[in-house]
Amino acid sequence: MKLTFFGAARAVTGSCHCVECAGRKYLIDCGLQQGRDEKDNSALDFSPGMVDAVIVTHAHIDHSGRLPLLVKQGFSGSIYCTRLTAKLLGIMLLDSAHIQESDAQWENQKGKRAGKAPVEPLYTVQDAQATLDLLVPVEYGQRVKLADGAALEFVDAGHLLGSAEAQLWLTEEGVTRKIVFSGDLGNLDQPIIRDPQPIQGSADYVVTESTYGDRLHAKTGSYKEELAAIIDETMAKGGNVIIPSFAVGRTQELLYFMREIKEEGLVKSDPNFEVVVDSPLAKEATEIFSGDLNGYLDADAIAAIRRGHLFQFDNLTLTETVDESKALNADRKSRVILSASGMCDAGRIRHHLKHNLWRPECTVVFVGYQAEGSLGRRLLEGADSVKLFGEEIAVRARITRVEGLSSHADQNGLLDWMSHFEPKPQQVFVVHGDKDVTVTYADLLKERGFAAHAPDYEEVYDLLENRLLAPGIPPAVKESLPSSPAGTPAYRRLEEAGQQLLTVIRRNKGGANKDLARFADQLLSLIQKWDR
């Protein structure tokens, strides 16, 4: 019984872990590497055809975005997730596939002029649709048999609609181990969704995220009142409020607050101000958030539905076409525009910035994290001008940030979730955080009596004997490694055999010199045969 870390090991994105038990392999998440974590999204570190099933904790692309690649390269088993995660994957994976195809088309148009060979998209819409056909929706608290000696149950993680903590019970050689994967744990008191739920009972092993494992969320005043004041002031000046917002999750939270702002009459200058959601993906996600959410909502959201609707209010427009989007900047009517992407590096938001950044009566409001190097980060840091679509745009609009919304638990939230495990797990693996943060949080857990460490990429751990089988690759070494091509299924199988061979070599450390010499001679003979 083994656990191997193929992603989000001392990194924030690309979550992917593999549990092996009784001859079967189960993948927990298969996400895209993003930003500075990205090495080579096309190179999977295992043979997809040898994976028996996948468990997806939630729909965010850094946890699910390589599922179509997995299917493209030979996976054909079941993909387990919650019912609402399945619905969100239905729009997010297709959207991601459209982006992959568009990016490849653009690269090929540019590369053709330079005489470069054509590139293929990471995966296609057809691959994404084939992935959706493999989804097996599961409700929270429903125990599912994966195989003889393997069972799964989801618990609400409170991070995104349908997000889950995954509990696995695995039996091998007559011994059962319980392994818990936190997925991404949510913050407390978020609108719409419930708070993250603690795991009931003990666990032998825990794999926990650590995104905010080294810090606490800032204490703020009322998010709703602060947002209303910004809208009020901007409407009074005749400007637009531009809010870059992630299409799934954050946009729906903002609509929830907009409804309350209107119901409570908090914007005096224009009580019936227009709100526009300018993102086809956000429009589709909002329709899912407005569907059958039984078993997924918090008490306030349930009460709102009983009074009417979570998101519907007067003067709300959800655009879909490019022409509808362009029309928003064709007049000077004041409105609130929510548009993707959240960090301003792609999508329709860049067009709205082009038309509004130079207007001093307008306001750009950031409501989420802005990564280093992103356009959003440059605006927050006070850029005097930015280049959009080849044109230099002066920044005269008010640039501000509203703190208070975070979809991740902070350090206290993470520690509280861990505190419910009694007796303490045999080992805690800290993943899904910047490389320094994972170590910091692991050390913090050690101070509280937990056996914990931050695994490296491709680390292999024995879950029966609670011991390290093979150390992984440290971040500094991994970053210096050249990217490898994806290769054929047969080549990927060969790579996996090579990884297993390295594990066997490490297991024989300390063996008799005579046996080690014979092993080495056999390997060298094989190498000479194939090194041609």
C-alpha positions in Angstrom: 0.0 0.0 0.0 1.8 3.1 -1.3 1.2 6.9 -1.6 3.0 8.8 -4.3 3.0 12.6 -4.8 2.8 13.7 -8.5 1.6 17.3 -8.0 1.2 20.2 -5.6 4.2 18.9 -3.6 5.8 22.0 -2.3 3.7 23.9 -4.9 0.3 25.5 -5.0 -1.2 24.1 -8.2 -1.3 20.8 -10.2 -2.7 18.7 -7.4 -2.2 15.0 -8.1 -1.6 12.1 -5.7 -1.7 8.3 -6.3 -2.6 5.6 -3.8 -1.8 2.0 -4.7 -3.6 -0.8 -2.8 -4.0 -4.5 -3.6 -2.8 -4.1 -7.2 -5.0 -1.1 -8.0 -4.1 2.5 -8.5 -6.4 5.4 -7.4 -5.6 9.0 -8.4 -6.7 11.8 -6.2 -7.2 14.9 -8.4 -5.4 15.6 -11.7 -5.0 19.4 -12.0 -3.2 21.8 -14.3 0.0 23.3 -13.1 -0.4 27.1 -13.3 1.7 30.2 -13.1 5.2 29.7 -11.7 4.4 26.1 -10.8 4.0 25.1 -14.4 6.7 22.8 -15.7 5.1 20.7 -18.4 1.4 20.0 -18.3 1.6 17.6 -21.2 4.0 15.2 -19.3 2.1 12.9 -16.9 4.4 11.0 -14.5 2.6 7.7 -14.8 0.8 5.6 -17.3 -2.9 6.7 -17.5 -4.0 3.3 -18.7 -2.8 1.7 -15.5 -4.9 4.0 -13.3 -8.1 2.2 -12.1 -10.1 5.2 -10.8 -9.9 9.0 -10.1 -11.3 10.9 -7.2 -11.8 14.6 -7.7 -12.1 16.8 -4.7 -13.6 19.8 -6.5 -13.9 21.5 -9.9 -11.2 24.2 -9.8 -8.8 23.7 -12.8 -5.7 23.3 -10.6 -7.4 20.1 -9.3 -9.2 18.9 -12.4 -7.7 20.5 -15.5 -5.6 17.5 -16.7 -8.5 15.0 -16.5 -9.1 15.3 -20.3 -5.4 14.7 -20.9 -5.6 11.6 -18.7 -8.4 10.3 -20.8 -6.7 11.3 -24.1 -3.7 9.3 -23.1 -5.6 6.1 -22.2 -7.5 6.3 -18.9 -11.0 4.8 -19.2 -12.0 4.2 -15.5 -14.5 5.9 -13.3 -14.1 9.5 -12.1 -15.8 10.0 -8.7 -16.9 13.4 -7.5 -19.9 15.1 -5.8 -23.0 15.8 -7.8 -22.4 19.6 -8.0 -18.7 19.1 -8.8 -19.9 17.0 -11.8 -22.1 19.8 -13.0 -19.4 22.4 -12.7 -16.9 20.1 -14.5 -19.4 20.0 -17.3 -18.8 23.6 -18.1 -15.2 24.1 -16.8 -13.5 21.3 -18.6 -15.2 22.2 -21.9 -14.2 25.8 -21.4 -10.6 24.7 -20.7 -10.6 22.6 -23.8 -11.8 25.6 -25.9 -8.9 27.6 -24.5 -6.4 24.8 -25.3 -7.6 24.6 -28.9 -7.6 28.4 -29.3 -4.1 28.7 -27.8 -2.8 25.9 -30.2 -4.5 27.6 -33.2 -2.9 31.0 -32.3 0.6 29.3 -31.8 0.3 27.6 -35.1 -0.7 30.8 -36.9 2.4 32.5 -35.4 4.6 29.5 -35.9 3.7 29.0 -39.5 5.2 32.3 -40.4 8.4 31.3 -38.5 8.6 27.9 -40.2 7.9 26.0 -37.0 6.3 22.6 -36.8 2.6 22.7 -35.8 1.6 22.1 -32.2 -1.3 20.1 -30.9 -3.6 21.4 -28.1 -3.1 19.8 -24.7 -6.5 18.3 -25.2 -9.6 19.0 -27.3 -13.3 19.5 -26.7 -13.8 15.9 -27.7 -11.4 14.8 -25.0 -13.2 16.9 -22.4 -16.6 15.4 -23.5 -15.2 11.9 -23.2 -14.0 12.8 -19.7 -17.5 13.9 -18.7 -18.9 10.6 -19.8 -16.8 8.9 -17.1 -18.0 11.0 -14.2 -19.7 9.2 -11.3 -21.6 11.6 -9.1 -21.7 10.9 -5.3 -23.5 12.7 -2.5 -21.8 13.8 0.7 -21.9 11.0 3.3 -22.5 8.3 0.7 -20.1 5.3 1.1 -19.0 4.0 -2.3 -17.2 0.7 -3.0 -14.3 1.3 -5.4 -13.2 -2.3 -5.4 -12.9 -5.2 -2.9 -11.0 -3.6 0.0 -11.4 0.0 -1.1 -14.2 2.4 -0.2 -14.7 6.2 -0.6 -16.8 8.8 1.2 -17.0 12.6 0.7 -17.3 15.3 3.4 -18.2 19.0 2.7 -14.9 21.0 2.4 -16.7 24.4 2.3 -14.4 25.8 -0.4 -16.5 25.8 -3.6 -20.0 24.5 -4.4 -19.6 20.7 -4.3 -16.0 20.7 -2.9 -15.1 17.7 -0.8 -12.7 16.1 1.6 -12.1 12.6 0.5 -12.0 9.7 3.0 -10.5 6.4 1.7 -10.6 3.0 3.5 -8.1 0.7 2.0 -7.4 -3.0 2.9 -4.3 -5.0 1.9 -2.8 -8.1 3.5 -5.7 -8.1 6.0 -4.7 -4.6 7.3 -7.0 -1.6 6.8 -5.8 2.0 6.6 -7.9 5.2 6.5 -6.4 8.0 4.5 -8.0 11.5 4.4 -7.4 14.1 1.6 -8.5 17.6 2.6 -8.8 18.9 -1.0 -9.0 22.7 -0.5 -10.5 23.7 2.8 -12.8 26.7 2.8 -12.9 29.8 4.9 -15.6 30.3 7.6 -18.8 32.3 7.0 -18.6 32.4 3.2 -21.9 33.2 1.5 -23.9 30.4 -0.1 -21.9 27.4 0.9 -21.5 25.7 4.3 -18.4 25.9 6.5 -15.9 23.1 6.1 -16.9 20.0 8.1 -14.4 18.2 10.3 -13.8 14.5 9.7 -15.5 12.3 12.2 -13.2 9.8 13.9 -9.6 9.1 13.5 -7.4 8.7 10.4 -4.2 6.8 9.9 -2.9 9.3 7.3 -3.9 12.9 6.4 -2.9 14.8 3.2 -3.7 18.4 3.9 -3.6 21.6 1.9 -1.6 24.6 3.3 -2.3 27.6 1.0 -2.6 30.0 3.9 -0.6 27.8 6.3 1.7 30.6 7.3 -0.7 33.5 7.8 -4.1 34.7 9.0 -6.8 36.5 7.0 -6.9 40.2 7.6 -9.7 41.4 10.0 -12.0 43.7 8.1 -15.2 45.6 8.5 -18.4 44.7 6.6 -17.6 43.5 3.1 -21.1 44.3 1.9 -21.1 47.9 3.3 -17.6 48.6 1.9 -18.6 47.4 -1.6 -21.8 49.4 -1.5 -19.9 52.5 -0.6 -17.6 52.1 -3.6 -20.6 51.6 -5.9 -22.4 54.6 -4.5 -19.5 56.9 -4.9 -18.8 55.8 -8.4 -22.4 56.0 -9.6 -22.6 59.5 -8.2 -19.7 60.5 -10.5 -21.2 58.8 -13.5 -18.6 56.1 -13.8 -18.5 52.3 -14.1 -17.4 49.9 -11.4 -15.3 47.2 -13.0 -14.8 44.0 -11.0 -12.4 41.4 -12.3 -13.8 38.2 -10.9 -13.3 34.4 -11.3 -16.2 33.0 -13.2 -17.0 30.1 -10.9 -17.5 30.8 -7.2 -16.4 34.4 -6.7 -18.9 35.9 -9.2 -21.8 34.1 -7.6 -20.7 35.3 -4.1 -20.6 38.9 -5.5 -24.1 38.5 -7.0 -25.3 37.3 -3.6 -24.0 40.5 -2.0 -25.4 42.7 -4.8 -28.8 41.3 -4.2 -28.5 42.2 -0.5 -27.1 45.6 -1.3 -30.2 46.3 -3.4 -32.7 44.8 -1.0 -31.2 47.0 1.8 -31.0 50.2 -0.3 -27.3 50.8 0.5 -26.6 52.6 -2.8 -28.4 56.0 -2.5 -27.2 57.7 -5.7 -28.7 55.0 -7.9 -30.7 52.4 -5.9 -31.6 50.4 -9.1 -28.0 50.4 -10.5 -27.4 47.9 -13.3 -25.2 44.8 -12.7 -23.8 43.0 -15.7 -22.1 39.6 -15.6 -20.0 39.6 -18.8 -18.7 36.1 -19.0 -20.3 33.1 -20.7 -18.7 30.7 -18.2 -19.9 32.8 -15.3 -23.4 32.8 -16.8 -23.4 29.0 -17.0 -22.0 28.6 -13.5 -24.6 31.0 -12.1 -27.4 28.8 -13.7 -25.9 25.8 -11.9 -25.7 27.8 -8.6 -29.4 28.5 -9.2 -30.4 24.8 -9.7 -30.9 21.9 -7.3 -28.6 22.7 -4.4 -30.3 20.5 -1.8 -27.6 19.4 0.7 -25.1 22.0 -0.4 -26.2 25.4 1.0 -25.7 27.2 4.3 -28.7 28.3 6.4 -28.6 32.0 5.1 -28.7 30.8 1.5 -31.6 28.5 2.3 -33.5 31.3 3.9 -32.8 33.5 0.8 -34.2 30.9 -1.5 -37.4 30.7 0.6 -37.8 34.4 0.2 -37.3 34.3 -3.5 -33.9 33.7 -5.2 -30.2 33.7 -4.4 -29.1 35.9 -7.3 -32.1 37.3 -9.1 -32.8 41.0 -8.7 -33.9 44.0 -10.8 -31.5 45.3 -13.5 -29.3 42.2 -13.6 -27.9 41.3 -17.1 -26.0 38.2 -18.0 -24.3 38.6 -21.4 -23.2 35.8 -23.7 -22.2 37.1 -27.1 -19.2 39.2 -28.1 -21.5 41.9 -29.5 -23.4 42.1 -26.2 -20.0 42.6 -24.4 -18.9 45.3 -26.8 -22.2 47.2 -26.4 -21.4 47.7 -22.7 -18.7 50.2 -23.7 -20.6 51.9 -26.5 -22.6 54.2 -24.1 -21.8 56.1 -21.0 -24.5 54.6 -18.8 -23.1 53.8 -15.3 -23.1 50.2 -14.3 -21.3 47.5 -12.4 -19.5 45.0 -14.6 -18.3 41.6 -13.3 -16.0 40.0 -15.8 -13.3 37.3 -16.0 -10.5 36.6 -15.6 -9.9 37.4 -12.0 -6.3 38.5 -12.4 -6.9 40.4 -15.7 -4.5 38.3 -17.8 -7.1 37.0 -20.2 -10.8 37.3 -21.2 -13.3 40.1 -21.6 -12.1 42.0 -18.6 -9.2 43.3 -20.6 -11.5 45.1 -23.0 -13.4 46.7 -20.1 -10.2 47.9 -18.6 -9.1 49.4 -21.9 -12.3 51.4 -22.1 -12.5 52.4 -18.4 -9.0 52.7 -16.9 -8.3 56.1 -18.4 -11.6 57.5 -17.0 -11.1 59.2 -13.6 -14.8 58.7 -12.7 -14.5 54.9 -12.9 -13.4 52.4 -10.2 -11.6 49.1 -10.6 -12.3 46.8 -7.6 -10.2 43.8 -6.9 -11.8 41.1 -4.7 -9.3 38.3 -4.9 -5.6 37.4 -4.9 -3.5 38.9 -7.6 -0.4 36.8 -8.5 3.0 38.4 -8.9 3.5 39.5 -12.5 -0.2 39.6 -13.3 -1.9 42.7 -14.8 -4.1 43.0 -11.7 -1.0 43.0 -9.5 0.6 45.8 -11.5 -2.5 47.9 -11.2 -2.7 47.4 -7.5 0.9 48.3 -7.2 0.2 51.7 -8.8 1.1 51.4 -12.5 0.7 54.8 -14.2 -0.1 53.1 -17.5 -0.6 49.6 -18.9 -0.5 48.1 -22.4 -3.7 46.5 -23.6 -4.1 45.1 -27.2 -1.0 46.9 -28.3 -2.2 50.3 -27.0 -0.8 52.2 -24.0 -3.6 53.0 -21.6 -3.3 55.7 -18.9 -4.5 54.6 -15.4 -6.7 57.4 -14.1 -9.5 55.3 -12.6 -9.6 54.6 -8.9 -7.9 51.3 -8.2 -9.0 49.6 -4.9 -9.2 46.3 -3.2 -12.0 45.0 -1.0 -10.6 42.5 1.6 -12.6 39.9 3.3 -13.5 37.2 0.8 -11.2 34.2 0.7 -12.2 30.8 -0.4 -9.4 29.2 1.6 -9.1 28.5 5.3 -6.3 30.5 7.0 -3.8 29.1 9.4 -6.2 29.0 12.3 -8.9 27.3 10.1 -6.4 24.7 9.0 -5.2 24.0 12.5 -8.8 23.7 13.8 -9.6 21.2 11.1 -6.6 19.1 12.1 -7.4 19.3 15.8 -10.4 17.0 15.3 -8.2 14.0 14.5 -7.9 12.0 17.7 -5.8 10.0 18.2 -3.4 11.8 15.9 -2.6 10.3 12.5 0.5 8.2 12.0 1.7 10.8 9.5 0.5 14.1 8.0 1.5 15.1 4.5 1.4 18.9 3.9 0.8 19.8 0.2 -0.8 22.5 -1.9 1.2 25.5 -0.8 4.3 27.5 -1.7 7.4 25.5 -1.0 8.3 27.6 2.0 4.7 27.6 3.3 4.4 23.8 3.3 7.5 23.5 5.4 6.3 26.3 7.8 2.9 24.7 8.3 4.4 21.2 8.7 6.7 22.6 11.4 3.7 24.2 13.1 1.9 20.8 13.2 5.0 19.2 14.7 4.9 21.8 17.5 1.4 20.6 18.2 2.4 16.9 18.5 1.7 15.7 14.9 4.1 13.7 12.9 4.2 15.8 9.7 6.3 16.7 6.8 6.1 18.4 3.3 6.7 15.7 0.7 8.7 16.3 -2.4 7.6 15.6 -5.9 7.5 11.8 -6.6 8.0 10.9 -3.0 6.8 7.4 -2.3 5.5 6.4 1.2 4.6 3.0 2.6 1.2 3.2 4.2 1.3 -0.3 5.8 4.6 0.2 7.5 4.5 4.0 8.0 7.9 4.6 6.4 9.4 6.5 3.5 10.1 4.2 0.5 11.7 6.7 -1.9 12.6 10.3 -1.3 11.2 12.7 -3.9 12.8 15.4 -6.0 13.4 18.7 -4.1 11.9 21.9 -5.7 15.3 23.3 -6.7 16.2 20.1 -8.5 12.8 19.7 -10.1 12.9 23.3 -11.4 16.3 22.6 -13.1 15.1 19.4 -14.9 14.4 19.7 -18.6 10.8 19.2 -19.7 10.1 15.8 -21.2 7.7 15.0 -24.0 4.5 13.2 -23.2 5.5 10.2 -25.4 3.4 7.3 -26.5 1.5 5.0 -24.0 4.3 2.4 -24.4 7.0 5.0 -23.6 5.1 6.2 -20.5 4.8 2.6 -19.4 8.6 2.3 -19.8 9.1 5.5 -17.7 6.9 4.1 -15.0 8.9 0.9 -15.0 12.1 3.0 -14.6 10.5 4.8 -11.6 9.7 1.4 -10.0 13.2 0.2 -10.6 14.6 3.2 -8.7 12.3 2.4 -5.8 13.6 -1.2 -5.8 17.2 0.0 -5.9 16.6 2.3 -2.9 14.9 -0.6 -1.0 18.1 -2.6 -1.4 20.3 0.0 0.2 22.3 -1.7 3.0 22.2 -5.1 1.3 25.1 -7.5 1.0 27.8 -6.2 -1.3 27.8 -9.5 -3.3 24.0 -9.2 -4.0 24.3 -5.5 -4.8 27.1 -6.1 -7.3 25.1 -8.8 -9.0 22.1 -6.5 -9.2 24.3 -3.8 -10.7 25.8 -6.2 -13.3 22.4 -7.3 -14.4 21.3 -3.6 -14.9 24.4 -2.7 -16.7 23.9 -5.6 -19.1 20.4 -4.5 -19.8 21.5 -0.9 -20.3 24.2 -1.9 -22.8 21.6 -3.9 -24.7 19.2 -0.9 -25.1 21.7 2.0 -25.2 22.0 2.1 -29.0 
